[in-house]
């Protein structure tokens, strides 16, 4: 429950997080949605390798697409046109359902759909740092890691490999 409420600012205007009672069923729904999303992220970064956490246990793409779309469709929604007096019209989608758990999971699925069908998908990358499982949106052309600490870990691992090769009789010199 605390994790959902901790992310409340990200869901403001979409999901009333204070009305969600978390349970094992909700956790499993979110985990399965995350598995589907990670499979589609792996497809999006292809031909580059997926996140190391996903490499051996990816959900098949067709199954991931079907699951993501099915979860997004669980929540009944309706389009609404907002048109401020001094502005341009904006189309919005709002929920007509009342189950906050369905609303939460469907909102997460729609966010994944929006991301994967949007322009940022082209900049999606899997972090190349050892033991990192994250995907990130590349901010500049040479970015390889999701955050500076991953870059530090990758450089330290590279240094350790070079040092070890030098002491094991490898090609590196001291």
Secondary structure as GFF3:
##gff-version 3
##sequence-region A 1 174
A	DSSP	alpha_helix	2	6	.	.	.	ID=ss1
A	DSSP	alpha_helix	8	11	.	.	.	ID=ss2
A	DSSP	three_ten_helix	17	19	.	.	.	ID=ss3
A	DSSP	alpha_helix	24	45	.	.	.	ID=ss4
A	DSSP	alpha_helix	61	73	.	.	.	ID=ss5
A	DSSP	beta_strand	77	82	.	.	.	ID=ss6
A	DSSP	beta_strand	90	95	.	.	.	ID=ss7
A	DSSP	alpha_helix	100	116	.	.	.	ID=ss8
A	DSSP	three_ten_helix	119	123	.	.	.	ID=ss9
A	DSSP	beta_strand	124	126	.	.	.	ID=ss10
A	DSSP	beta_strand	135	137	.	.	.	ID=ss11
A	DSSP	alpha_helix	148	167	.	.	.	ID=ss12
###
